[in-house]
Amino acid sequence: MAMFLPAQDLLLLYPLLLVVYFIIVVIYRLYFSPLAKFPGPRLAASTLWYEYYYDVMKRGRYTWKIAELHSQYGEEHLLRYYDELYVGPSKRRSNKYEWSVRGFGPFLNAASTVGHDLHRVRRGAVAPFFSKSLVQQQEPYVREMVDKLVSRLDKLKGTGAVINLVNVFPCLGTDIFCQYAFASPHGYLEDPDFAPSWHKAVTDASESGHLFKQFPWLETLMRKLPPAVVRRIAPDMGSLSGIVDMISEKVSKVQDEVKRGKRSTDRRTIFHDIIDNDQIRPEEKTQGRLLSEGFSLLGGGTATVALTLSVISYHVIANPQILQKLQDELAQASPKMSSPPTWSQLEQLPYLGAIIQEGLRRAYGVSHRLARISPDTDLQYKEWTIPRGVSLRAPPFTHYNIFVLK
């Protein structure tokens, strides 16, 4: 004879079962998991909400907390493991950690693709465009944007106007990227105030990723709601909608041009070539896929480039001896160069090259920990065996570490 619990008893039973489930999970993680023997805070071993606290409540401070924990638990040398963690396909397969990359949105772009094989396919579609030879072919168009910026700054010289380079460089990076990707710069360099809202939008979009990792349904909801509604209920996330709308418009324009066989440019661009490439599978050229890839590439080509230029500019301006030495090198080399000098000529200057390299070292591409999983083989670090399928994330302080630099 079937027995049914009254509805009010079921309402009490579900929360109780949930609590029991969480207790069992925590006990397993602390005492029976293959990872239980590794040193670290017991709370961090128990739940991912530990990371949520530092990344969301403390606004991205988990990276610094990780560095503090490495020092506390005596594993500073773990940074030497960097080259073992991030390896190429010739050594072993590597997957990304789904929980970590879902902060980047749907798993449709190369940066957020979890599986090793599919990631190689998607990365292979865009990687050629960032080879040195193809980038150098874009030099005239990069120079065009730089000249536009220099012209604007020249007009402001002597006016007493204060220019925030943190706003200027995202405009430069975005217009260069949109020119290369879609053959249509967005025109941020022409904004009278250098579009401070654009820099804020990019920053807000990056910060939202911490929240989306823990609540992926929230990102899905934000994409489906009208932008006006999103801006009203969550102004910071409304900025994300604006970026998506901009990229969607440009992708649609390129798709239409390729379909009609009337390209707006004779030179190679990222999205014209991807859409027109018959060797790329149709499912890799859908609107959603291209939109996601465009969003990812825009972040990489705007936020990271702008940060590097800002860091370099600050240290050069803040240190008169560095500025003077750089100016002397450029002055001595100018008579031997074309006017204006080409990049191939500039990269021969040792001090300028050293400044660029040091700027790249000091400016993180991302401060997020890029997790990797070895799906096929266990990994070994000293006496520790790291089981296959476990995510590992190296902190982004490797290039500051004395052991690595030695």
N, C-alpha and C positions, 0 to 999 in steps of 0.2 A: 504494500500500500504506500503510495507516494506521500511524502511529508513536505509541507511547504511552511517556511517561516513567515510570520506576519511582516508586513512592509516595514513597520517601525523597528522590528528586530534586524531586518536587513540593513536599514540605515545605520544601525549601530555596529553591525558586523563588518561592513566594508572598511570603515576607518580603522577598526581593530586589526583586520587582515593586512591593511596597508602598513600599519605600525610594525606588525610582526615581520612583514617582508623586509622593511628597511633595517630592522634589527639583525635579521639573518644575513643580509647583504653586508652590513658593517662588520659583523663577526667574521664572515668569510674573508673580507678584504684585510682585516687586521691580523688574522691568525692562520688562515688556510690558503690564501692566495699565494701563487709563486712569487709575488712581489712583496709579501709581508716581511721578508727578511731585510729588505732594503732600508737604509736609515732615512729618517725624515719625520716630520710632525705626524702624529697619529690622526689628527683631524684631516689633514690633507690626504692621507691614505684612505680615509673613510668616505669622502664625498667630494664631488666636483664643485660644490657650493663654496668650498674654500677658495677656489680660483675665482668664482663669481664675486666674492666679497672684495678681493683686491682689484679685479679688473673693472667691475661695474661700480661698486660702492666707493672704491678708492680711485676710480678713473684711471685704469691702466697701470696700476702700481705692482702687478704681480711679477712682472719681469724683474723689478728691483728686489722684491721679496725672495724670488728664486736665488738671486745673487747672494742675498743675506743668508739664505739657508745653506748654500754651498759652502760659505765661509764657516757657518756654525757647525756643520756636520763634517767638515774636513775633506770636502771633495772638490777643492778648487781645480785640481788637475783634470777633472772631468772634461774641462774645455779642450783638452788634448784629444778627446775622442771625436771631435767635430768631423775630421776627415774620414772617420770610420762610419759615422752616421749618415752623412750626405755623400752618397757614392753614385757613380754612373751605372748604367744597365750592364756594362761588361763585367762588373763585380758581383752584383746581385740585384734582384728586383726590390723596389721600395714602393710602398703605398703611403698615401697621406691618411691622416687621422680624421675620420668623418666628423666627429664632434668638434674638432678644432677648425676645420675649413668651412663649416656651415655658417660661420660668421661672415663669409664672403658672399652669401646668397646661394641661389640654386647651383647644383654641381654641374654647371654647363660650360664654365670657362676653364682654361688650362690650369689656372692657379688653384681652383677649388675641386678639380677632378681627383677623385680618391684612388682609383685603380691605376696601376703602373702602366698597363698596355694602352688604355684609352688616353691617359695623360700624354704618353709619347706621341700618339696620333695628333692630339690637339696642340701640343707644344710644337710639333713639327710643322704645323700649318702656319705658325706665326714667327718661329725662330729665324728663318732666313732673312726676314725684314730687319733684324737687329744685328746682322753680320756687319763687320766693319766696312766692307766694300759697298753694301747697299746703303748704309747710313751715310757714307761719304758722298754718295750720289745725291743725297738730299741737302748737301751743304749750301747750294745757292738759295734754297728756300728757308733754311735755318738762318742764313745771313740776312735774308729779307726781313725776318721777324726781329732779329737782333738789331738791325739798322732802324727799324721802326721804333723799338724801345729806346735806343740811343738818341734818336731824334726827339722823342718826347722828353727825355731827361735833359737834353740840351736846352730846350725851350723853358724848362723850369729853373735852369741855372741862374743864380743871382736873385731869384724871387723870394727867397726865404721859406719856400714851401718845404714841408717835411714829408719825405717819401718813405713809406714802410716797405722795405724790400720783401718782407714776408708775404705781402699782398702782390707785389710786382712779379715775383718769379713764378707763382702759379699761373698767372696770366700768360707769361711767356711760354711756359711748358705746355699749357693747354692749347694755345694757338699753333705751336709747332707740331704737337701730337695730332691735332685735328687736321692739319694740312697733310701730314704724312699718312694718316689713317683714312681720311675721307675726301681729301682734296678740297676741304672747305674749313678754313680757320674760323673760330667762333667770334673773333673780334674783341676779345677781352683786353688786348693791348690798347684799344681805342677808347676804353672806358675812362672818363675824366679822372676818376679816383682809383683806377686800377682794380676795380671790382672786388672790394674787400669781402662782399658777401659770398664770392666764389671760393675764396680760401676757406671761409668758415664752413661752406657747404661740404667741401672735400674733407675737412677735419671732422665735421659732425658725422659724415658717412662712415669714416674710419672708426670713430668711437662707437657708433651703433653696432658694429660687428661684435663687440663684447656681449652686448645684450642678446643679439640674435643667436649666439652660440647656445645660450641657456634656454632661449625661448624661440626656436626656429619658426613656430607658427606665427609669431609676431611679424617676422620679415615677410612671410607670405601674405599676411593680412595687409601690411603697408603697401605691397605691390598691387593689391586688388582694389583698394579704396581709391576714390578720386583724390588727386593731389591736393585740392583745396581742403578736403576733409582732413587729410593727414597733417597739413600745415596748421590747421586749427587745433587739433587735439595734441599734436606733438611737433612743435615748430622745428626742433632739431632734425627729426626724421623727415620733415617736409622738404628739407634741403636735398635729401636723398632722392625724392621723387623728381625734383627739378633736374638732377643729373641724369636720371634714367630717361626722362622726356627728351633731353637734349640729344643723347646718344641714339635713342630710338628714331628720332627725326632724321639724323644723319645716316643711319643704317638704311632706313627706308628709301632715302634719296639715292644712295648708291645702288640698292637693289633695283630700283626703277631704271636707273641709267644703264646698268648691265643688261636688264631685260630688253630695253629698247635699242641696245647696241650703240648708244650715244654717250660715251664717256665725256665728262667735263674736263678731262686732263689727259695729256699724252704720257705723263710719267707714271711710274708704278706707285700704287698706294696699297696699303694693307688690305682693306676690305674690298676694293675693286678686284684685286688679284684672287682673294679667297673665294669670292662669289663666282668668279669667272674660271676657276680652276676645276676642270673635270675630274682630276685625280682625288679631289676631296669629296667624300660621300655626301649625298644630298641631306642626310639627317644632321650633318655637321654644319649645314649652311642655312638652318631655319632661322626665323626672325628672333626667337628666344635665345638660340645659341649665339648668334652674332651680337645681340644686345648685351648678353652676359660677358662675352669676350671683350667687347668695346668698353664696358664698364671697368673690367679688370685692367685692361691696358691703359685706360685713361688714368686710373689711380697710380699705376706704376710709372707712367710717363709724366705725371704732374706733381703729385705729393712728394715723391722721393727725389725727383730732380730739383724741385723748388727748395726742399730742405737742404740738399747738398750745396746749392748755390748760395743759400742764406748763410750757412755755416762758414763757407769759404769767404764770403764777403765780410762777415763780421770779424773774423780773425785777421784778415788782411788789413781792414780799416782800423781795427783796435790796436794793431801793432805797427807803429810807424816804420820800424826798421825792416819789417817784412815788406810793407808797401813800397818803401824806397828801393829795396833790392830788386823787387819785381819790376818796378818802373825802369830801373837802370838796365836790367836785362832786355826788356822790350825796346828801350831806346837804342841800345847797342846793336840789336838784331834788325831793327827797322830798315836801315839802308840796304840790307841784303835781301829783303823780302819784297814781294809784290805788294801793291796797294789796291785793295786791302789784302793783308796776308791770308794765305790759305791755312786750313787746319793742319795739313801735312807739314807746313813750315813751322807752325806754332808748336806742334808736338815735339819738335827737335830741341826746344828750349828747356834745359834741365831744371831750372828753378821753378818755372811755370808748371812743369810736369810734376815736380815734387809737391807744390801747393795743391794741385788737383788730387794727387794720390792721398795726401794727408787729409784733404777735405772729405774724400770718399771714406777714409778710415773713421773720421770723427762723426760723420753724418750717417746714421743707420738708414738702410733702405726701409726696413720696418723694425720696430722694437718688439713685434710679436714673435713668440717662439714657434718656429716652423716644424711641426711634428712630422715624424716619419715612422713607418712600421715596416719591419722585415717580415714579410708574410711566409717565407719559405724556410728560413734558417734561424737558429738561435744566434745571438750576438754575445760576445765575451768582452767584458771590461775588467781587467785585473782578475780578482777571484770571483767576480760577479757574473753569473750567467743570466742573460736577459732573454726570456722566452720569446719565441716568434709570435707575432701578433700583438705585441705590446708596443704602445706608442712611446717614442723618445723625443724630447724637445730640448735642443741646446739653446741656452740663453744667448742673446745677440751681443755679448760682451767679449767674444773671442778675440777680436782685433784690438782689444785694450789689454789683453792678458800678457804678462811678461813672459810666461812660459812658452806661449805660442810664438811671440815675436822673436824670442831667442832661437 
